[in-house]
Amino acid sequence: MSEVSTVEKGYLALVLHAHLPYVRHGDRDDYLEERWVYEAMLETYVPLLLVFEKLTAEQVPFRLTLAMSPPLLSMLADPLIQVRFKNHLATLMELAVKECKRTTDRPKEYRVAKMYLERFREIAAFCGKYQFNLIPAFRQLQEAGALELITCSATHAFLPFVETEEAIRAQIMTGVETHERILGVKPRGIWLPECAYTPGIDRMLKEAGIQFFFVDTHGIEHATPKPRRGVYAPLFTEHGVAAFARDIESSKQVWSAQEGYPGDADYREYYRDIGYDLDWEYIKGYVHPEGFRINTGLKYHRITGKDQPKDVYNPDWAREKAAAHAGNFMYNRERQVEHLSAHMDRKPIVVAPYDAELFGHWWYEGPMFIDYLCRKIAYDTQILRMVTPSDYLAEYPDFNDYGRLPTCSWGRNGYGEVWLNETNEWIYRHLHRAERLMVEAVMTSDASGQVLTPLQERALQQMARELMLAQSSDWAFIMDNQSMVEYAVKRTHDHLVRFYQIQEQFNQGKLDDAQLTAMEQAFPVFPDINPRYYLPKHGHKVDVSKTYIAATSVRQEPVARVLMLSWEFPPMTVGGLSKAVYDLSRHLVLQNVEVHVLTCAAWDAPEREVMEGIHVRRLPTYQPNGRSDFFDWVFQLNLAMVDELARYAEEGIHFDLIHAHDWLVSFAAIEAKQRYQYPLLSTIHAMEHGRNQGLHTPLQHRIHHYEWKLTYESWRVIACSDYMKDEMIRHFQLPADKIDVIPNGIEVPPAPTESELQAIHEIRPRFANPNEKIIFYVGRMVREKGLDLIMEAAPAILAKHPEAKFIFGGKGPMLDQLKHQAWEVGLGEKALFLGFVDDATRDSLMRLADLAIFPSLYEPFGIVALEAMSHGTPLLVADTGGLGSIVRHGENGVKMYPGDVQSLITQVNWVLEHTKEAREMADQALAEVQVRYNWHRIAKDTLVLYQEMLPALSVR
């Protein structure tokens, strides 16, 4: 992306979706449906390429997004299609020459005939330059930075109506691989067929490396929570994939039957063609060889007006209108982004997606319109600039909205009725059965452990091809609009019949090589298709149907065996480390990682147990009586861990890597690395320098040294926040590329039921009067939490808001001091100290609180902030450490300057006075916690890091 200008107020993302069903027929060259390809090449794809190449040659800056479906790419790259298109173009050039002769005495028509002849010659010269293979032309424009090419699912299947996750994954992965194979670059974005989305698809997009997709307007407008930036910035889904929404205003100007540009009287009339208008004897050599009329592409009339005789097309008038409409479109987008930018915290992006075939095929002047539009935006405006979604994501990588999208599409009435109604519903029971048989065949062959013969492998590949071709959404669409129904029914039927033939032969072990070869040659798409995409992955299913395939009962080998070293682990819980290691471990187990944990003994817990799939060994040591014995106890714990490592070796248990948590286990971690050659990864959850705002004692310097030593010996280091990463770079001199930021997470509690809410409010009188506003703190009572700031600020806050009440939960060395300080400043009953609070009480108070407050001086991550966010509680934090990364002021909470009492007073007063805005921020915070800080995602990111450290893990 070029350097971002500081002038423009917003962006236009022009997105064209180029797709045709796979209609290549090797046995005959007279299929009407195959002509769809030649017409699209002649009227849309080559004219657009001519526009793009001319703009590039003239150094006109422009950026467009072009989605090219795998069936279309496959046909454009097919030598047979290229030869047939060349012959088709030669026939049309011959007809255009005849037309120039026929219309010599009719100047208006002659001018149009000559226009066609010149255009056909220009297209022939352009295609000849590429030997009629358009793929290199698209690749060059991508490499030049003019186009961003994105993919689509393998055969444009309507994904919400695909029954199994396995079949959805196969569609997505095959689409991505086909794109990369033909265009040479892995796509960053995808056009979901018909913009059809349903919850869960985003997870598979993430697995495929997809960063963004598109939905219709209502997909964003009906998201939960409702995005603050509306449809003019992307919404990130639960799995971190960006959804860009169609802008209604820009779409209306083009698509609308009443107001759209293509309906202008001066543009070419699509429905009057010489294939129907001229005498049969003259035209019969240029229509269908079986003796019926079809469109030739030569049309002489303009749209004219309603109820008027069609006038002859005037190219000059049409060109002037295209320029005027381009100017009008740009003007409207300028006004649009000017208005939006005044109300947004970032430059808005107006996403204008269209079917590519609109430009040229249906709207003959469409490519001309795009040419003028690109030039006008490049030279006639400083308000607007053309970008692609990737450009926008690069400019705004952080502070995005998160939410949950509903099922939606851009089809009729916004959902799926085009693809599922009385005309086409019969296909789905057959498609779904074929999906299940496909999964079963791949699972059975994989579970057998036997290497497939080449013939068996080809059979599975062909089953996948036939299933995917039958799943094309085009067939259901054609049945709905009643156009080429017989062809659509035949294609669906024939692909399924061939699928069942191969499936039966495969099961019986009686494959027919000749028959299989004939099927492969009939529709030679996806030559390297991978049937293994139909294998279930850990039993997870997308929420698209009530009927799912059961996950395999065959026990899978773990993808990795990892040993966690942590000095605390449940039930021993001192700080947040215990729960963080526990939650990460159990979610790694769900990712098929075999996790072992070494930790210190807890008096009421067994020395060995398997809890939620985690193999835990607790090691007894003597307990320190005071600070002077602290290092002795750490040394004893590490000796016990080293001894246990030897026992693992004696038992034949070996590990792929060691994952150490904080410096207290550094001795054992380094010993394991050096003695057993285990790769070492460490997570630093907090640093001694930050806890004490410097190093002031010999003990602190000593701890700092062991922290550094652990990170130095580690292959890779995990920081829980960007702040912690910067701290390690500064104080440990670690290279930035050695550190990966993976946050801690939280289990978001389910929304309380009505009865639970009632119970919560019934306990309120224990803590506050009905008219009091609760300001709640929970956590350790230690200096770095900034609690003395609350005491200093409380009198000023109460002076303005006497209804406020401060409630403190937690224990620690400062508890008595804080109670005394509250008495000194005269808080009286306005300060309530609860001491230790159990989880249920803490959660109830979070629900009741008007504000959760955490004015920490040092906070490497800030899990307590996530706890407040997970309950939908308005939040105030100090802008320090991980808290400063989690909370964005005015978006998902408010922030104060660290250590600044007046800043604390100002922000508390603002929240108490702006309850509506505070609740809206809390809703946004809840959505972000559910997406960005869920342990499932964090475990997956951690597993990816394991696999990057040890490539051998990736192939297990």
FENTADA-V550178 format. One record per backbone hydrogen bond with DSSP energy under -0.5 kcal/mol. NH is the residue of the N-H (numbers start at 0). CO is the residue of the C=O. E is the energy in kcal/mol with one decimal. If there is no record, write none. Layout:
# FENTADA-V550178
{{NH:CO:E} {NH:CO:E}}
This chain:
# FENTADA-V550178
{{8:382:-2.3} {9:382:-1.4} {10:347:-2.6} {11:384:-2.4} {12:349:-2.9} {13:11:-0.7} {14:12:-0.6} {14:351:-2.4} {15:64:-2.7} {16:353:-2.7} {17:15:-0.7} {17:66:-3.6} {18:16:-0.6} {22:20:-1.2} {24:22:-0.5} {25:23:-0.6} {25:521:-0.7} {34:30:-0.9} {34:31:-0.8} {35:31:-0.5} {35:32:-1.1} {36:33:-1.1} {37:33:-1.0} {38:34:-2.9} {39:35:-2.2} {40:36:-2.5} {41:37:-2.6} {42:38:-2.7} {43:39:-2.2} {44:39:-2.5} {45:40:-2.3} {47:43:-2.4} {48:44:-2.2} {49:45:-2.7} {50:46:-2.0} {51:47:-2.9} {52:48:-2.9} {53:49:-2.0} {54:50:-2.5} {55:51:-2.3} {56:52:-2.7} {57:53:-2.1} {58:55:-1.4} {59:54:-2.9} {60:58:-0.7} {63:145:-2.0} {64:13:-2.5} {65:147:-2.5} {66:15:-3.1} {67:65:-0.6} {67:149:-2.3} {68:17:-2.5} {68:66:-0.6} {69:152:-0.5} {72:68:-2.7} {73:69:-2.6} {74:70:-2.0} {75:71:-2.8} {76:72:-1.9} {77:74:-1.1} {81:77:-2.2} {82:78:-2.4} {83:79:-2.4} {84:80:-2.7} {85:81:-2.0} {86:82:-2.1} {87:83:-2.5} {88:84:-2.9} {89:85:-2.1} {90:86:-2.2} {91:87:-2.0} {92:88:-2.4} {93:89:-2.1} {94:90:-2.2} {95:91:-2.7} {96:92:-2.1} {97:93:-2.0} {98:94:-2.4} {99:95:-2.1} {100:96:-1.7} {101:97:-2.7} {102:98:-2.2} {103:100:-1.2} {105:102:-2.2} {109:102:-0.5} {109:105:-2.8} {110:106:-2.3} {111:107:-1.3} {112:108:-2.7} {113:109:-2.8} {114:110:-1.7} {115:111:-2.0} {116:112:-2.2} {117:113:-2.6} {118:114:-2.3} {119:115:-3.0} {120:116:-2.2} {121:117:-2.3} {122:118:-2.5} {123:119:-2.5} {124:120:-2.4} {125:121:-2.3} {126:122:-3.0} {127:123:-2.4} {128:124:-1.5} {129:125:-0.7} {129:126:-1.0} {130:127:-1.3} {131:126:-3.5} {132:129:-1.9} {133:131:-0.7} {137:133:-1.8} {138:134:-2.5} {139:135:-2.4} {140:136:-1.8} {141:137:-2.0} {142:138:-2.6} {143:139:-1.9} {144:141:-1.4} {145:140:-2.0} {146:140:-1.3} {147:63:-2.4} {148:146:-0.6} {149:65:-2.1} {150:188:-1.9} {152:190:-0.6} {153:170:-1.8} {155:152:-1.1} {157:470:-0.6} {158:156:-1.3} {160:157:-1.8} {161:158:-1.8} {167:163:-1.7} {168:164:-3.1} {169:165:-2.2} {170:166:-2.0} {171:167:-2.4} {172:168:-3.2} {173:169:-2.2} {174:170:-1.7} {175:171:-2.3} {176:172:-2.6} {177:173:-2.5} {178:174:-2.1} {179:175:-2.3} {180:176:-2.7} {181:177:-2.3} {182:178:-2.9} {183:179:-1.6} {189:211:-1.8} {190:150:-2.9} {191:189:-0.8} {194:191:-3.0} {195:192:-1.9} {196:194:-0.6} {196:407:-2.6} {200:197:-2.0} {202:199:-0.8} {203:199:-0.9} {204:200:-1.9} {205:201:-2.4} {206:202:-2.1} {207:203:-1.6} {208:205:-1.6} {209:204:-2.8} {210:187:-3.5} {211:187:-1.2} {212:241:-2.2} {214:243:-2.4} {215:194:-0.5} {218:215:-1.4} {219:215:-0.8} {219:216:-1.1} {220:216:-2.2} {221:217:-2.0} {222:219:-1.7} {223:403:-1.9} {226:219:-0.5} {229:226:-1.0} {231:228:-1.6} {234:242:-2.2} {235:400:-3.0} {236:240:-2.4} {239:236:-2.1} {241:210:-2.7} {242:234:-2.8} {243:212:-2.7} {243:241:-0.5} {245:214:-1.7} {246:350:-2.7} {247:245:-0.5} {250:246:-1.6} {251:247:-2.7} {252:248:-1.5} {253:249:-0.6} {253:250:-1.2} {254:250:-3.6} {255:251:-1.3} {259:255:-2.1} {260:252:-2.2} {261:253:-0.5} {262:259:-1.4} {263:260:-2.4} {266:263:-1.5} {268:300:-3.1} {272:270:-0.6} {273:297:-2.2} {275:272:-1.9} {276:272:-1.6} {277:273:-2.0} {282:278:-2.2} {283:279:-2.4} {285:282:-2.5} {286:283:-0.7} {287:291:-1.6} {290:287:-2.1} {298:296:-0.7} {301:310:-2.5} {302:266:-2.9} {303:264:-2.5} {307:304:-1.5} {312:299:-3.0} {314:312:-0.6} {317:313:-2.2} {318:314:-2.4} {319:315:-2.5} {320:316:-2.3} {321:317:-2.4} {322:318:-2.1} {323:319:-2.5} {324:320:-3.2} {325:321:-2.1} {326:322:-2.2} {327:323:-2.5} {328:324:-2.7} {329:325:-2.4} {330:326:-2.6} {331:327:-2.5} {332:328:-1.9} {333:329:-2.6} {334:330:-2.4} {335:331:-2.0} {336:332:-2.7} {337:333:-2.3} {338:334:-2.1} {339:335:-2.5} {340:336:-2.9} {341:337:-1.0} {342:339:-1.8} {343:339:-0.5} {347:8:-0.7} {348:231:-2.0} {349:10:-3.0} {350:348:-0.7} {351:12:-2.9} {351:349:-0.6} {352:350:-0.6} {353:14:-2.5} {355:16:-2.4} {357:354:-1.7} {358:355:-1.7} {359:357:-1.2} {359:362:-2.4} {360:356:-0.8} {361:356:-1.7} {362:357:-2.3} {363:361:-0.7} {365:362:-2.7} {368:364:-2.4} {369:365:-2.2} {370:366:-2.2} {371:367:-2.5} {372:368:-2.6} {373:369:-2.6} {374:370:-1.9} {375:371:-2.7} {376:372:-2.5} {377:373:-1.8} {378:374:-2.0} {379:375:-3.2} {384:9:-1.1} {386:11:-2.1} {391:387:-2.0} {392:388:-2.6} {393:389:-2.0} {394:390:-1.8} {395:391:-2.2} {400:233:-0.6} {402:235:-2.2} {403:223:-2.4} {404:402:-0.5} {405:218:-0.6} {407:196:-2.1} {408:413:-2.2} {409:193:-2.4} {413:410:-2.8} {414:411:-1.0} {418:415:-0.8} {419:415:-0.7} {423:420:-1.3} {424:420:-2.2} {426:423:-1.7} {427:424:-1.1} {428:424:-0.5} {429:425:-0.6} {430:426:-2.4} {431:427:-2.9} {432:428:-1.5} {433:429:-2.2} {434:430:-2.3} {435:431:-2.1} {436:432:-2.3} {437:433:-2.4} {438:434:-2.5} {439:435:-2.4} {440:436:-2.4} {441:437:-2.1} {442:438:-2.9} {443:439:-2.8} {444:440:-2.1} {445:441:-2.2} {446:442:-2.9} {447:443:-1.4} {448:445:-0.9} {456:452:-2.6} {457:453:-2.3} {458:454:-1.9} {459:455:-2.2} {460:456:-2.1} {461:457:-2.6} {462:458:-2.3} {463:459:-2.1} {464:460:-2.3} {465:461:-2.7} {466:462:-2.4} {467:463:-2.6} {468:464:-2.8} {469:465:-2.0} {470:466:-1.5} {471:468:-0.8} {472:155:-1.6} {474:471:-1.1} {475:471:-0.7} {476:472:-2.1} {477:473:-2.6} {478:474:-2.1} {479:475:-1.8} {480:476:-2.3} {481:477:-1.0} {482:477:-1.2} {487:483:-2.1} {488:484:-2.9} {489:485:-2.2} {490:486:-2.7} {491:487:-2.2} {492:488:-2.8} {493:489:-3.1} {494:490:-2.1} {495:491:-1.8} {496:492:-2.5} {497:493:-2.4} {498:494:-2.2} {499:495:-2.6} {500:496:-2.1} {501:497:-2.3} {502:498:-2.7} {503:499:-2.3} {504:500:-2.1} {505:501:-3.1} {506:502:-2.2} {507:503:-2.0} {508:504:-0.8} {508:505:-0.7} {509:504:-2.4} {512:510:-0.8} {515:511:-2.6} {516:512:-2.6} {517:513:-2.1} {518:514:-1.9} {519:515:-2.3} {520:516:-2.1} {521:517:-1.5} {522:518:-1.3} {523:520:-0.5} {524:522:-2.4} {528:525:-1.6} {530:528:-0.7} {532:529:-1.5} {533:530:-2.1} {534:531:-1.8} {537:535:-0.6} {539:536:-1.6} {542:198:-0.8} {543:541:-2.4} {544:541:-0.5} {547:545:-0.6} {558:591:-2.6} {559:591:-0.6} {561:593:-2.7} {562:656:-1.9} {563:561:-0.6} {563:595:-3.7} {564:658:-2.2} {565:563:-0.5} {565:597:-2.2} {571:568:-1.9} {572:570:-0.7} {579:575:-2.1} {580:576:-2.5} {581:577:-2.1} {582:578:-3.1} {583:579:-2.4} {584:580:-2.3} {585:581:-2.5} {586:582:-1.8} {587:583:-2.0} {588:584:-2.0} {589:585:-1.2} {590:586:-0.7} {590:587:-0.8} {591:588:-1.9} {592:587:-2.0} {593:559:-3.1} {594:592:-0.8} {595:561:-2.7} {596:614:-3.0} {597:563:-2.8} {598:616:-2.0} {599:566:-0.8} {600:618:-2.1} {604:601:-2.0} {608:615:-2.0} {610:608:-0.6} {610:613:-2.1} {611:609:-0.6} {613:610:-1.9} {614:594:-2.6} {615:608:-3.0} {615:613:-0.9} {616:596:-2.6} {617:606:-3.4} {618:598:-2.7} {619:617:-0.5} {628:625:-1.3} {629:626:-1.6} {632:628:-2.3} {633:629:-2.3} {634:630:-2.7} {635:631:-2.4} {636:632:-2.5} {637:633:-2.2} {638:634:-2.3} {639:635:-2.3} {640:636:-1.9} {641:637:-2.4} {642:638:-2.4} {643:639:-2.0} {644:640:-2.0} {645:641:-1.5} {646:642:-1.6} {647:643:-2.3} {648:644:-2.0} {649:645:-2.3} {650:646:-2.1} {651:648:-1.3} {652:647:-2.8} {653:651:-0.7} {655:560:-2.9} {656:560:-1.0} {657:678:-2.8} {658:562:-3.0} {659:657:-0.6} {659:680:-2.8} {660:564:-2.2} {661:659:-0.6} {661:682:-2.3} {664:661:-1.4} {665:662:-2.4} {668:664:-2.3} {669:665:-2.6} {670:666:-2.1} {671:667:-2.5} {672:668:-1.9} {673:669:-2.4} {674:670:-3.1} {675:671:-1.7} {676:672:-1.0} {677:671:-1.2} {678:655:-0.6} {680:657:-2.8} {681:715:-1.7} {682:659:-2.8} {683:717:-2.1} {684:682:-0.7} {690:686:-2.3} {691:687:-1.5} {692:689:-0.8} {693:688:-2.7} {695:693:-0.6} {700:696:-2.2} {701:697:-2.2} {702:698:-2.5} {703:699:-2.5} {704:700:-1.9} {705:701:-1.8} {706:702:-2.2} {707:703:-2.4} {708:704:-2.7} {709:705:-2.1} {710:706:-2.0} {711:707:-2.7} {712:708:-2.2} {713:709:-1.2} {714:679:-3.2} {715:679:-1.0} {716:737:-2.4} {717:681:-3.1} {718:739:-2.6} {719:683:-0.7} {724:720:-1.9} {725:721:-2.5} {726:722:-2.3} {727:723:-2.4} {728:724:-2.3} {729:725:-2.4} {730:726:-3.0} {731:727:-2.1} {732:728:-0.7} {733:727:-1.1} {737:734:-1.8} {738:735:-1.4} {739:716:-2.9} {741:718:-2.2} {741:739:-0.8} {745:932:-2.2} {747:745:-0.8} {756:752:-2.6} {757:753:-2.2} {758:754:-2.1} {759:755:-2.2} {760:756:-2.3} {761:757:-1.6} {762:758:-0.9} {762:759:-0.8} {763:760:-0.6} {765:762:-1.7} {766:763:-2.6} {767:763:-2.4} {771:768:-1.5} {772:802:-2.9} {773:771:-0.6} {774:804:-3.3} {775:773:-0.6} {775:850:-3.0} {776:806:-2.5} {778:808:-2.1} {780:810:-2.1} {781:779:-1.5} {784:781:-1.6} {785:782:-2.0} {786:781:-0.5} {788:785:-0.9} {789:785:-0.8} {790:786:-1.5} {791:787:-1.9} {792:788:-2.3} {793:789:-2.2} {794:790:-0.6} {796:792:-2.0} {797:793:-2.8} {798:794:-1.9} {799:795:-1.1} {800:796:-2.8} {803:800:-2.2} {804:772:-2.5} {805:829:-3.0} {806:774:-2.7} {806:804:-0.5} {807:831:-3.1} {808:776:-2.5} {809:834:-3.1} {813:780:-2.6} {814:811:-1.7} {817:813:-2.6} {818:814:-2.2} {819:815:-2.3} {820:816:-2.5} {821:817:-2.5} {822:818:-1.9} {823:819:-2.3} {824:820:-1.9} {825:822:-1.0} {826:821:-2.5} {829:826:-2.5} {830:827:-1.3} {831:805:-2.6} {833:807:-3.0} {833:831:-0.6} {841:837:-2.6} {842:838:-2.8} {843:839:-2.1} {844:840:-2.5} {845:841:-2.1} {846:842:-2.0} {847:843:-1.9} {848:844:-2.0} {849:773:-2.1} {850:773:-1.4} {851:873:-2.7} {852:775:-2.5} {853:875:-2.5} {855:853:-0.8} {856:783:-3.2} {857:783:-1.6} {864:861:-1.1} {865:861:-1.1} {866:862:-1.9} {867:863:-1.9} {868:864:-2.5} {869:865:-2.6} {870:866:-0.8} {870:867:-1.0} {871:868:-1.5} {872:867:-2.2} {875:851:-2.5} {876:893:-1.9} {877:853:-1.8} {878:895:-2.6} {879:877:-2.4} {881:858:-2.9} {882:858:-0.7} {882:879:-0.9} {883:879:-1.4} {884:880:-0.7} {884:881:-0.5} {885:881:-2.3} {886:882:-2.4} {888:886:-0.6} {889:892:-2.4} {890:887:-2.5} {890:892:-0.6} {891:887:-1.7} {892:887:-0.8} {893:874:-2.4} {895:876:-2.0} {899:896:-2.0} {900:898:-0.7} {903:899:-1.8} {904:900:-2.4} {905:901:-2.5} {906:902:-2.2} {907:903:-2.3} {908:904:-2.4} {909:905:-1.9} {910:906:-2.2} {911:907:-2.3} {912:908:-1.4} {913:909:-1.4} {917:913:-2.3} {918:914:-2.3} {919:915:-2.0} {920:916:-2.1} {921:917:-1.9} {922:918:-2.1} {923:919:-1.9} {924:920:-2.5} {925:921:-2.3} {926:922:-1.9} {927:923:-2.0} {928:924:-2.3} {929:925:-2.0} {930:926:-1.1} {931:927:-3.3} {932:927:-0.8} {932:928:-1.0} {933:930:-0.5} {937:933:-1.9} {938:934:-2.8} {939:935:-1.9} {940:936:-2.4} {941:937:-2.2} {942:938:-2.6} {943:939:-2.2} {944:940:-1.7} {945:941:-2.3} {946:942:-2.5} {947:943:-2.0} {948:944:-2.3} {949:945:-2.3} {952:949:-2.5} {953:950:-1.2} {954:950:-0.5} {954:951:-0.9} {955:952:-1.3}}
